[in-house]
Amino acid sequence: MDAVADHYGGDSLAQKLAEGLRKAGKDMDRLTTGDLATVDEFHIRGRKATLELAQELKLSAASHVLDMGSGLGGPARTLAETFGCHVTGIDLTPAFCEAATTLSAWVGLSNRVDFRQGDATRLPFDAAAFDAAMTIHVAMNIAAKDRMYAEAKRVLKPGGRFGIYDVLQGEGGEVHFPVPWAREPSISHLATPDEMVALLKDAGFTLVQVEDSTETSQQWFEAMAARMQAAPPPVTFEAFLGGDFSAMARNQVANLKERRIRTVRFVCEA
Ligand SMILES: C[S@@+](CC[C@H](N)C(=O)[O-])C[C@H]1O[C@@H](n2cnc3c(N)ncnc32)[C@H](O)[C@@H]1O
């Protein structure tokens, strides 16, 4: 657990992001969620992928949504802004929870999102507390996926939807490290698509949709790597992943191209 939080955490994260944004000429009093999107949607295909997942969750302004592994809070803010719902995020990494709270204040969404530090395999919430739940690019760090999905099922109201968008083990062989979720294999735990289907069914979910986006993810990563070289945006994942993010990005392109990893969306019902 500590190794995972150490991999992601860093000092003064919000301060570093504020410096980058100011340097790029952004007015911190008029910041929008779009200004943060290059760094706070920490997954392949960014905000677009979050919205694709969210469309399947049957959300309304009255919904209370759980985001398991909420990171810097980008996906939670995207849902709160788009649907007017309330999102509670939980994340293992204390530095991310603090930064998520600060970033939400910057864009005026503090009243619709809240973040707390905790473990997705042991949720500090009552049974049937949420209308919907999602998790984006998190289970790659979690060996006990059975416990994670059993917890998602427990805290959802009956019939509530659970959306998962994750990096899975592909058929092309072992992953090239470092990758954004791990510098070496000890904190990387990828399930195959078939294992995911079995895990979700065993947790008591009914599967509604399975959508593989590997091809599009490969194109997105290639375009992002080119953009980063040509004209890097004011804030990037380097703010917390450090200098080896470029090596991680190169490996991700190869991992996707060689089908060592796949990106897949699962939508199920409790
Ligand atoms: C790649 S980031 C994705 C963050 C966010 N979902 C997003 O898409 O922007 C993975 C996140 O999972 C969190 N995480 C890893 N293991 C966890 C666990 N057992 N419980 C809660 N969060 C966890 C990490 O701290 C990190 O914030």
The ligand as a Gaussian input file, in Angstrom:
#p B3LYP/6-31G(d) Opt

LIG

0 1
 C       -3.602000       6.275000     -12.561000
 S       -4.303000       7.043000     -11.158000
 C       -5.973000       7.338000     -11.718000
 C       -6.658000       8.430000     -10.926000
 C       -8.066000       8.804000     -11.376000
 N       -8.955000       7.669000     -11.328000
 C       -8.053000       9.387000     -12.763000
 O       -8.413000       8.665000     -13.703000
 O       -7.688000      10.552000     -12.931000
 C       -4.478000       5.665000     -10.034000
 C       -5.007000       6.077000      -8.663000
 O       -5.373000       4.918000      -7.915000
 C       -5.087000       5.154000      -6.567000
 N       -5.065000       3.859000      -5.856000
 C       -4.224000       2.818000      -6.054000
 N       -4.524000       1.807000      -5.205000
 C       -5.599000       2.208000      -4.475000
 C       -6.376000       1.619000      -3.430000
 N       -6.105000       0.403000      -2.944000
 N       -7.406000       2.333000      -2.919000
 C       -7.689000       3.600000      -3.374000
 N       -6.984000       4.198000      -4.347000
 C       -5.951000       3.524000      -4.894000
 C       -3.751000       5.882000      -6.622000
 O       -3.465000       6.548000      -5.421000
 C       -3.977000       6.818000      -7.805000
 O       -4.553000       8.031000      -7.401000

